[in-house]
Amino acid sequence: MKKKWLVILLITVLAIMPGIFTWVIKTDVTAKAVSTSMTTQDWQVSFSVALKKDKIIEDYVYVTTDKGEKVPATIDLLKDRKTLVVKSMEAGSYQLHVKKEAFDHGFKVDSQVIPFTIITTVTAVKSEKELQQYFEQLLANQKYTVWLESEQSAPSASSEDKASTANESSTNNQVEGVEEGDIVVVKDGYIYSIKDQGITVVNAKDPNNLKLVKTIKFKESHYITKLALYDNLLIAIGDEYSQKAGTSMATASLYDISNPEKPKHLRDVGQEGYLQDIRITNGTLYLIGNMHPNYWLLQEQKEPDLKPKTFDSAEGKEFKSLPLEKISILPNTMDGIYSIITAIDLKNGAKGTANTKGYLGGSSGLYMSENALYVTAPIYEKNVVSPANERMMDRIWLPRTTDTQIFKWTVDGTAMNFVGSAEVKGTVLNQYSMDEHKGNFRIFTTEGNTWDEKNISRNHLFILDEHLQQLGAVKDLAPGERIYSARFMEEKAYVVTFKQVDPLFVIDVANPNKPTVLGELKIPGFSNYLHPLDDTHLIGIGYDTEQRYDAYSKQNFTVTTNMKMSLFDVSDFRNPKEQSTVKIGGKGSYSEVQYNPKALFQNMEYSYFGFPVVLYEAGQNDNIVYKGQGAQIYEITANKGIALKGNLINASTGEQYENWAHTVQRVVYINDTLYTIAPNEVKSYQLKDFKQLDTLTIK
């Protein structure tokens, strides 16, 4: 009998032991937070353990100064029950205290003390130790967020603008007076274009006798991505892997093209990392890029140089680490990526000063006016700790909701001053979803995902003042859809959303405190790009669509068919109309202009608009058949609508798909001649009737 009871007791103890150990084993709490935030933003921290709602009171959760004195603070617990938000703090150094009793029951944890600083402006890093501590904190934060990292793998010109004013093509820039550069540029009858690891220079002054007069060669490791012009300077922008520096460099190579047939190399300026984009305004070139330092070497007890490298051939042949006084940590960032900005004075040829600054906090998008630079970065979902029962497939395939952080600098030549930052809900599509007008910044975003029926997507417009404080907003536009294109035209804003039909919204932004939706147009298809024709007409370029039925899921779905170009009449802002439309090619047809507006050709004298195009048509069993490639030129006017004028298509002679070497990449004009530029050939045509004049083969 005694043995029986011993067996029962042993079984009972074994049965309850898992529960006992769940309670008595100490659980480490991990906190993720940025070290610095601004007075214009809230500061927050995310824990790996949930908190109790009824314990978010001063007895258990409170803020002190760095000297231990309690200060009043508004502290909120978010819905995930793991994120605390501290609101509206004045500048100073603080500590957030979270007593162990505030954490959810079932865990034995220690009380937490998290230091943070609130600032009014960004200052330079003071020491190597401060920089290293930033990266050490980043490594500590990543202990429970490593899996998420894999998901982050997107009027007349200014009087100072020295670009050519001759009767020839210029780049389709978003902001007048702010040059963006392209793969083909034109100046004084010469065409400069990127080909492989070089630049070809074509003398096109005689359109009946095109001549290749020079090829500027670069190293095999040097990839030119963009060209720009300023006065007699040709600027070649590229990425190069430097064996000497042991890293990749974003570079600007400057050439004197006073004699276009004998370009003279003047200077190279580079910054470590990869180029995001360039801008030229008021005689200054700006390189904007990102750099990923090897901070994980700190885990191996090494002491790597975590400062970005720079290079300027005007100062010698050595690569230099950026001085600490030119490095700052952007507020509310903890991604370990530098945003690097180099400003180069072009007004004195290639002899001007170059100023590089590094900001810890990476960027993914940018917009620039003549006086300010804005960069954006995604903010990933704060609660990144996965439940134990979450499937690995969910971790890989389900994207995390993101918001957008905006950083602003004022620029004056090579001087760059950080203004501040702000956060808005949702993600930004591209630079055309951003704009500055009368000092106010306007931005369209999409929040959520169109496929998520539980938390449907929503679209927003936010208007921020010169200090990035919100003035007004239009929220929850077109639920269940996402933004496909946007355009700001002074006191009006236009946005296209799409899921099954294409609503074009007209929004009055004249009063920044109260933007108002005036009108809406719903039509099949969608526009990837919107281009202003005049004050009351917009050109839309995108796709036509059709509805199909899936017998398996018993649901309708939308597919794209041919390309489509529309002329929208918005003279009656409350009743926008599709005034004219053309269908281009068949299913599978496409043009680079749909995702890169630099491919748009414009000639105002003839009211011509055009673009490179690759034509396909529907075949059997949902296959597509290649029909040809080239360019199409349309006359577009408010009175006559859209009319095809030049169909410069090289028809297929049996090929299954286009030949890249002969595929038109850009269309430009010089005086009365139109030119199509492909990697291996340049063709000339009379602009008035599109009669072909000459073909230059480039090997």
C-alpha positions, -999 to 999 in steps of 0.1 A, spaced: 0 0 0 28 23 9 46 16 -24 13 24 -42 11 58 -27 47 65 -35 41 57 -71 10 80 -72 30 108 -56 58 104 -81 34 105 -110 17 136 -97 50 154 -92 62 145 -127 28 158 -141 31 192 -125 68 198 -129 65 214 -163 42 240 -148 65 245 -119 95 251 -141 76 275 -163 71 296 -133 104 294 -115 128 296 -145 139 332 -149 130 348 -183 153 373 -198 135 405 -210 148 421 -242 140 457 -249 142 473 -283 144 511 -284 162 539 -301 186 559 -279 175 593 -292 143 610 -302 132 645 -310 109 668 -291 86 667 -321 82 629 -318 71 602 -293 97 578 -279 89 542 -275 103 508 -264 92 473 -273 97 444 -249 99 407 -256 75 400 -227 39 414 -225 29 439 -199 -3 442 -177 -27 470 -188 -37 477 -152 -1 482 -141 7 510 -165 5 535 -137 31 556 -119 37 531 -92 51 506 -117 60 525 -149 75 560 -147 102 583 -160 131 599 -142 158 623 -152 193 608 -155 198 619 -119 169 598 -107 143 626 -102 108 616 -112 92 638 -139 56 639 -152 52 617 -183 23 604 -205 29 567 -211 6 545 -232 6 508 -238 -1 498 -274 -24 470 -285 4 445 -288 9 449 -250 46 449 -255 52 485 -266 53 515 -244 51 550 -259 63 580 -239 48 612 -253 56 649 -255 89 650 -235 110 681 -233 147 680 -243 169 661 -218 183 628 -207 158 604 -191 153 568 -178 121 547 -182 115 525 -152 94 494 -156 89 474 -124 89 436 -126 53 436 -113 42 453 -145 51 423 -167 25 397 -174 20 369 -148 37 336 -155 72 351 -158 99 358 -133 117 388 -147 138 417 -135 127 453 -134 139 472 -164 156 507 -167 160 520 -202 179 553 -208 168 576 -236 175 612 -247 152 638 -262 168 664 -284 158 695 -303 184 692 -330 208 666 -343 245 670 -332 276 653 -343 289 621 -327 314 631 -300 337 601 -298 346 568 -312 332 552 -280 298 568 -286 297 555 -322 307 520 -310 281 520 -283 254 527 -310 263 496 -329 267 475 -297 231 485 -287 220 476 -322 236 441 -319 218 436 -286 185 446 -301 189 422 -330 191 392 -307 154 386 -311 148 404 -344 172 386 -367 146 368 -387 128 401 -396 160 416 -411 156 392 -441 124 409 -451 143 442 -457 162 429 -487 121 500 -537 78 777 -646 113 783 -661 144 769 -647 164 787 -621 187 815 -632 216 796 -616 209 764 -637 237 763 -663 222 734 -683 218 739 -720 190 762 -732 193 752 -769 164 737 -789 171 702 -778 158 676 -753 163 678 -716 156 653 -688 120 649 -676 127 662 -641 100 662 -614 109 697 -601 119 725 -624 153 738 -615 163 705 -600 182 682 -624 180 644 -619 201 631 -647 194 601 -670 211 574 -691 211 597 -722 218 635 -722 220 660 -751 241 692 -754 251 714 -783 242 688 -810 260 659 -792 243 628 -777 260 613 -746 247 578 -736 257 550 -713 269 517 -729 284 489 -709 313 502 -689 316 534 -709 300 565 -724 295 570 -761 296 605 -776 277 609 -809 280 639 -832 244 645 -843 248 680 -858 243 665 -893 213 641 -889 221 626 -923 256 616 -912 257 605 -876 292 600 -862 306 582 -831 334 605 -821 344 592 -787 340 564 -763 349 571 -726 360 539 -711 358 529 -674 371 500 -654 352 467 -655 344 471 -619 329 506 -625 293 507 -636 279 540 -649 242 544 -640 234 580 -648 247 611 -667 241 648 -659 251 681 -674 261 714 -659 276 742 -680 305 725 -698 307 696 -673 296 661 -681 290 642 -648 291 604 -649 275 588 -618 283 552 -610 291 524 -585 326 510 -583 342 483 -562 375 495 -550 401 468 -543 423 494 -526 396 505 -502 380 470 -499 345 484 -504 320 497 -529 320 534 -537 293 556 -553 312 580 -575 309 611 -596 334 615 -624 336 650 -639 346 658 -675 352 690 -693 333 688 -726 342 722 -740 354 701 -769 329 673 -770 351 651 -792 379 653 -767 364 651 -732 389 659 -705 387 641 -671 389 665 -643 380 649 -610 365 619 -592 345 622 -559 332 592 -541 314 581 -510 313 546 -496 282 525 -502 256 524 -529 240 554 -547 203 561 -541 200 591 -565 215 624 -574 202 660 -577 217 692 -591 203 726 -581 217 760 -577 251 749 -591 256 721 -566 256 683 -572 242 661 -544 250 624 -542 226 606 -518 234 570 -509 234 543 -482 263 524 -466 262 493 -444 291 492 -420 305 458 -408 294 463 -372 289 426 -366 327 423 -364 322 437 -329 309 403 -319 343 389 -327 360 412 -303 374 432 -332 376 470 -335 365 478 -371 364 513 -385 327 520 -385 330 554 -402 322 557 -440 351 562 -464 353 591 -489 375 599 -519 383 631 -537 410 630 -564 414 668 -559 428 661 -525 450 631 -533 448 594 -540 439 581 -505 406 570 -491 397 588 -459 373 579 -431 347 605 -425 356 626 -394 334 622 -364 323 658 -366 305 650 -399 287 620 -385 253 622 -366 227 598 -354 192 605 -368 164 604 -342 142 574 -338 164 552 -360 182 519 -351 189 502 -384 227 505 -385 227 519 -420 242 553 -429 225 578 -452 254 596 -468 251 629 -486 279 645 -506 275 681 -519 299 692 -547 302 728 -558 300 729 -596 300 766 -602 338 768 -605 342 739 -629 356 710 -611 376 731 -585 347 737 -561 346 723 -526 330 689 -517 312 683 -484 302 649 -472 281 641 -441 270 607 -427 238 601 -408 230 569 -390 196 560 -402 192 545 -437 168 559 -464 149 544 -493 132 573 -511 139 610 -516 124 642 -529 143 675 -534 133 711 -540 157 739 -547 161 746 -510 154 714 -492 161 676 -493 137 651 -479 145 614 -475 122 586 -463 128 553 -445 103 525 -437 94 518 -401 88 482 -396 62 467 -372 72 474 -336 62 440 -322 87 418 -341 88 389 -316 71 359 -332 48 337 -311 62 302 -305 34 286 -325 37 309 -355 45 290 -387 79 296 -404 60 301 -437 41 330 -421 74 346 -410 87 344 -446 57 353 -467 36 376 -446 49 412 -449 49 434 -418 29 466 -417 52 496 -421 50 533 -417 73 560 -431 98 582 -414 107 615 -430 139 634 -426 145 670 -438 176 691 -445 177 726 -458 205 731 -484 224 761 -495 252 751 -518 274 726 -500 260 736 -466 234 711 -453 215 716 -421 192 690 -406 158 703 -398 139 674 -382 120 643 -387 84 631 -386 64 598 -389 34 592 -411 11 561 -414 17 539 -444 44 535 -471 53 559 -499 53 547 -535 79 569 -551 92 604 -554 61 616 -573 40 608 -541 60 636 -524 61 674 -530 70 707 -514 49 738 -520 52 771 -502 75 755 -476 49 727 -468 57 691 -475 29 669 -490 30 631 -491 7 603 -502 10 569 -485 -7 535 -485 -13 517 -452 -18 480 -450 -22 454 -478 -49 450 -504 -51 412 -499 -56 415 -461 -94 413 -456 -92 416 -418 -71 448 -420 -78 463 -454 -55 488 -470 -61 526 -467 -46 555 -485 -37 589 -469 -25 623 -478 -5 642 -451 6 679 -452 34 689 -429 47 724 -423 84 736 -427 92 720 -393 75 687 -403 45 693 -380 13 680 -394 -11 707 -407 -38 686 -423 -46 652 -438 -70 632 -460 -73 597 -445 -88 564 -454 -90 571 -491 -102 542 -513 -102 514 -487 -90 480 -500 -69 496 -528 -34 509 -531 -17 539 -548 -4 533 -583 6 569 -592 3 605 -578 11 640 -590 10 674 -572 3 705 -593 6 734 -569 -28 737 -552 -42 705 -566 -32 669 -560 -41 639 -581 -38 602 -571 -46 569 -588 -56 539 -567 -64 505 -580 -76 470 -572 -103 463 -598 -110 497 -613 -89 529 -615 -102 558 -594 -85 591 -602 -90 614 -572 -88 652 -574 -78 668 -541 -78 705 -532 -47 712 -512 -49 750 -513 -57 751 -476 -29 729 -461 -49 727 -429 -79 712 -446 -72 693 -478 -105 682 -495 -114 655 -520 -132 673 -548 -139 647 -574 -134 611 -584 -133 592 -618 -136 554 -620 -125 537 -652 -111 503 -661 -73 499 -658 -48 521 -640 -21 547 -646 15 541 -634 25 576 -643 7 610 -643 21 639 -663 7 674 -664 -3 687 -699 -15 720 -686 -33 734 -655 -65 714 -663 -53 683 -681 -33 652 -671 -17 625 -692 -20 590 -676 2 561 -688 -5 526 -676 -24 494 -683 -59 484 -694 -74 456 -674 -102 430 -676 -121 409 -652 -118 371 -652 -135 343 -632 -115 316 -614 -136 284 -614 -116 269 -586 -119 297 -561 -152 309 -576 -140 345 -574 -134 372 -600 -98 385 -605 -82 413 -625 -55 409 -651 -37 435 -672 -40 434 -709 -26 461 -733 -9 494 -724 -31 524 -722 -27 561 -724 -54 585 -713 -59 623 -713 -78 634 -682 -98 667 -683 -99 680 -647 -112 715 -656 -143 707 -636 -125 695 -605 -156 679 -591 -163 659 -622 -130 647 -638 -133 630 -672 -113 607 -694 -113 629 -725 -93 607 -748 -77 573 -747 -55 550 -768 -47 513 -765 -11 504 -772 -1 469 -784 -17 439 -768 -13 417 -738 24 418 -726 32 452 -742 52 475 -719 73 507 -718 100 518 -694 81 551 -689 55 532 -668 80 529 -640 107 554 -650 94 588 -661 128 597 -675 119 577 -705 92 602 -715 100 622 -747 86 658 -749 86 684 -777 64 714 -768 66 730 -803 48 700 -819 29 690 -787 46 657 -790 49 631 -762 65 597 -767 84 568 -752 102 536 -760 78 506 -763 80 468 -767 49 453 -783 33 419 -777 -1 405 -784 -21 377 -769 -15 342 -783 -30 308 -776 -34 295 -740 -26 328 -724 8 330 -741 20 362 -756 36 368 -790 64 393 -797 54 419 -824 83 444 -823 100 472 -805 109 509 -810 92 541 -801 58 557 -805 52 595 -807 18 610 -800 4 645 -804 -15 654 -773 -35 686 -770 -64 697 -748 -85 704 -779 -78 673 -801 -69 647 -775 -44 619 -783 -33 611 -818 -5 587 -829 20 606 -852 51 585 -853 50 547 -851 88 540 -851 85 502 -846 109 476 -858 86 447 -865 95 412 -854 108 390 -882 102 358 -862 121 365 -830 104 353 -798 114 384 -778 131 417 -781 169 420 -787 183 441 -759 211 455 -780 187 471 -805 159 479 -781 152 517 -779 160 531 -745 154 568 -750 140 593 -776 155 628 -779 154 657 -803 178 683 -815 162 712 -835 140 695 -861 154 660 -858 143 631 -836 167 604 -825 161 570 -810 190 556 -789 196 519 -783 227 503 -768 241 494 -802 225 520 -825 213 555 -830 187 564 -856 176 599 -868 142 609 -882 127 642 -895 105 655 -866 78 668 -889 70 636 -907 92 609 -891 111 601 -923 142 581 -914 175 599 -922 204 577 -909 214 548 -887 246 547 -867 257 512 -856 277 512 -823 298 481 -817 
